Amino acid sequence: MASKLPANSKLDGIKGMTPALQGRLAKLGIRNWQGLLLHMPLRYLDETRITAIRDLHTGEQAQVQGEIVHTEVQYRPRKALVCRLRDDTGQLVLRFLHFYPSQVATLKEGRYIRAFGEVRGGFFGWEMVHPQCRQVEAHAPVAEALTPFYPTTAGLSQAVLRKWISWALEHVDIAEILPQEIYSGLSLPSFSESLHLLHHPTPETALRSLESRDHPAWRRLAFDELLAQQLSMRKHHARRRHQGAPALAPSRTLVTGLLRSLPFTLTQAQQRVAVEICRDLEQPYPMQRLLQGDVGSGKTIVAAMAALQAVENGWQAAIMAPTEILAEQHYQKMQAWLAPLGIRVAWLSGSQGKKERREMMAAVENGVAQLVIGTHALFQEQVVFQRLGLAIVDEQHRFGVQQRLSLRQKGVQPHQLMMSATPIPRTLSMSYFADLDVSVIDELPPGRTPIVTRLVSDARRDEVLERVQHACMEGRQAYWVCPLIEESEVLQLQTVTETYERLREAFPHLRVGLVHGRMKPAEKQAVMAAFSAGVTQLLVATTVIEVGVDVPNASLMVIEHAERMGLAQLHQLRGRVGRGAAKSSCILLYQEGKLSETARARLRIIYESNDGFAIAQADLALRGPGEFMGVRQSGVPMLKIADLERDQELLEAARDIAAELLEKSPRAAEAHLARWLGHAEELVKV
């Protein structure tokens, strides 16, 4: 018997596997036989049986067979190709709203065809809309297995994919890599058995278990994928322990001086995470810690304490923020806290004048600037640090992996602290952050008043205007947030500029400000400074104020078209109020007729809860892990097969088994990683 091809071998050298076909497969991320075998079906069609027309039921997927007895192109109420199919038991209408001349030719009267689609009741009885049709002989055999449908790309048909996946199942080595007891303990089938069943499911395989992905074969592949992820993360975590970083002794002078100067005391949660970070910084290998805390929990002061530990040991620290408004806010706070301690804080942004920027960069390079704060401007090659010992990245999920890496590479091997006000649910933390140490600030500072959230239909806008006027006349301030700054005929949303003009007309006696992302940075800063100082009473803004803006006197927020925004964004925006002692409210304005079921669910969740972790868990359930994490922006890879909510039990098993494998069977662990990740360990995080 001929030996089988190695799974990680390239796709060339086989008759029929042309360069053009390889190019199309590459567009799907398939570059070797293993990638082809792990290209899993999206769904399945049950073409193993023919259903008589009289036995059809509304809503079911079915395959029928018969003769086309009538075909016509109708033009009312809209253009459609309508065919009537007849078998021995009755007739069925096939309706195509989009069609090609070739389809009209295939579905001519007298042709014998099979059609597969969803059955529904129509004016003339049963009908299928856009069924899959093919011409057959009257006694042609039906399929012996469920028919898989795969993700594909232009020029790559389902038939070609099925052909080559079937070829690979016969000719590629898919033997077990890991000890059998791992899988028997979890009651999971073999790798080979799982692949064969999922690519060629037999008629008796329950379609529901395949589509819900709770079939043991799906669970086997999900476990393998999660195990590869855990192995990769743990390897990276262990590798970090062998890299050198400055061992920073605890700060005895600067942190003590800072805490004495503050008008508040740290919460127990802040003290706990500060100790965790302090201990990490003492180690001779780089810290890589994620600091989580809900909106307003006080992450910034903890970051300041970490920065002072680096500075007191003769190293520089850098804080990177995703927007100029947030970076400017950090700069103002750090300047107020640290300048009295004799710390030189530098500010770098893309909007600075050449002279000021040159001076700041010189201060960074010669070490005069001990703490450097900025946006992505910190990435630029011209920015040279003398001794960068700590890199702090705020709202880390908003930066791509390469951007975060660029900042870390400014130092020999600096410690890294990542901060996020988007709480990460436990399953995501176990999965995507398995290579990080995680600290959580799980309490808010005392004196914070709960924010009352109200859902108000757009039809009651006049009542909302009265609320805004009342709040401002009482000496408070308010935000009015809009989602777009340009007119959109499709979405028909209020633009921020229109809203600004309308509110100025409605409140001629109030000072109304405007801030949005298209303004020049200096203009934005001037507007925000006027609002922070209490000069502006009502601030009309886009979501640029989502993070970092801290105005304790602001007690009311109105969010236009709340149904268009995500849960995390709504929660972040809401967190801009309730920062003082005054009773605070957030009004979510929505368009009654435009509410989808998902939007309705989001608004219900944000209305019922102020708990960031509960909201994050609900958000994960609504959106899935990829969208929740901002996969495209963050560089965090999607899991193709496993689902963190459904497969939590498998994730916990994978986490435990990964540690044991790396210790007892490192070669097997490497082979498993090669099977699932290939040469690109995308799961290794920066």
C-alpha angles and dihedrals in degrees: 000000000000116000116253126248117263108256093231094053119115123262097246129096096053121110111253095018094111126185089249091055091047089052092054091047089050089059086063091050092256112138103146140028092266090057090052093050091049092050094108130200120264092208143341136238121212101224093152094099140039116225119210112237092238090058096055122121130202114265097014126123108235143165118227131182132201150103125303104238099174136018129179141154109235123200101192134106080000136337111282141154107235123189132178117218121197132195130170092280106044149308135287132194119229111201126193119186092180117037146151131227088251090061091052088053093048092050097051119144112275095030118128111222146166118227128192122193149105116300120227137165116261137180090269097039128270117011141172122211115214097347120179107256135188134170114248141169115261094251100034111144119251124238116283094214138034110277115244121217116205136198105262145170137226113301095016113104127202089243092057093047092049091048095053096041088053089049091051092050089059101039107032127082108249098161121148117276103185130056113282093232090070090065100034089057088058095040092241125152124237123282092245093047091048094051094047092049096046094047095039108023114185121237092254092057108108107249090207093058090051094048094045089046094226093117111119090245091058090045090054093055092042090054092049091051093048091047091053090050092050092047091051093048094047092048090054091047091051092044090056090059089064095052119093122241133164111278102226116203117220114277110252100173113026100043091046090051092049094050092049091053096051120103089219138046125239119258118243089253091054091049091049096051091042089058091048091052093044091055091049091052090054091063122096091230126071119278114227106184133159114215111203125189135153121251109297096009093127107256094150096066090050089052089050090054091051091049091052091053089057093045095049088054092054098260133118126242129206130201117199122194129185098232135038091235092056093042090049090049090053090048093052092048095046092046091053093046102038108030091073087057090056095255117147109222117196126201124208124184138151091245097061121114117253095252095049092044092050091052093049093048091050090051090051094047097048093044097245088120105069097179121035122194127187151116127262085314085088089068095063118114092234090065106090122180121208095211116353108187103161131033116193117193116193119206086007095186089068092065125073120239092251092054093051090047091051091059094046090051089061087077132052088251107324126195112255129216117185120194130199134177089194103090113226116225115237096253092053091046091052091048113033096027100040088118093054134074109234128212121187128200097206102177135059124232114268117265095041110135118219113254114238110219121204130188111215128179117236087242089072095056093126090062090052091052089054090052091051093049092048093051094048094045088054089059098262128120132231142202125218109195125198126186101218137041098193131059114262118190090192098054097028092209127164108256120227093239093051091047090050092054093046093049091049088054092046093048108034089158094056129078105239123192131195129210130170140152096263094062121099112264093245090053092049092049092050092051093047091047091053090050093046090050091052094245091117114055101188123034118198108199148156120234091286084103091058095109137027102011109129117183109152093193092061107098104160132057127182117194116197119214092005088172089071096058132082124246096249091051093048091049092048092049092047088054091067088079129051091055095121136047095269121102106261135204138192118203116201109203113201138175107245097210095047100058114124119197090256092050090048090051092049093051091048091053095048090046094052100043142047092177109111094203093051089048092048091051091051090046090053090052091050099043108023126235098285097058093036091057094043090240097189093049099042101041091232108144124238120242104240099200111010122077115207095213097044096038101043091124091053091047092055091048091048091051092054095042093048092061091049094046095051090052101042107023109024093159092054089047090053091049091051091050091050091052094052105029104026115196096327111074092199091165093065103103131219 
